[in-house]
């Protein structure tokens, strides 16, 4: 096998997964080991104040689940009942969630789904996620202030642009891939999982799509993209349930924002 292909598509996948797991675990440990104090610094693992106005543990759990699956905090608090933004966020995130689930089929070839169904589901879901991502990127560029606290950092643009690029490459790959690509990709994916790697499919769009995903996995734990992993350890679950306005003022004073 070509040494470059071996490094990028045999060695790098393992490195990417290790960096993702260890990086996220470290971020969680770093948050868990910090003192929460009487005022409770309700900060997530990224630079964002969580809404801590619940009156019970069950209420906090329910709030987190609603944020995870229906993004209700966007309508209630973050964007002044901006339903267009909520719909964009909902379609973007759920599109990505579904695409990740669809990709698990690579490691479960015994699940029989017709090529036509896979094509329609993958292309339609990817197109919706891409359209939503472009909408959110354009909105972010045009909006002066986004989330109460300033969020328009370079990290935000890099992250969403990176995901959009992955989606574009995935759609192009799906639209132009030869018939044997899926079976070759399945052999490659199962080979990695079984620690008996085989060469990846010899297709340039496949190389680009997979490489973008591998590098993004490394990037996640160093950026705000760690947020999907923060919900199970969300600081809203811990400490004293306080008035959110007082908590935010206290946090901003402590951090000098």
Beta strands, then each sheet from edge to edge (+ up, - down):
end
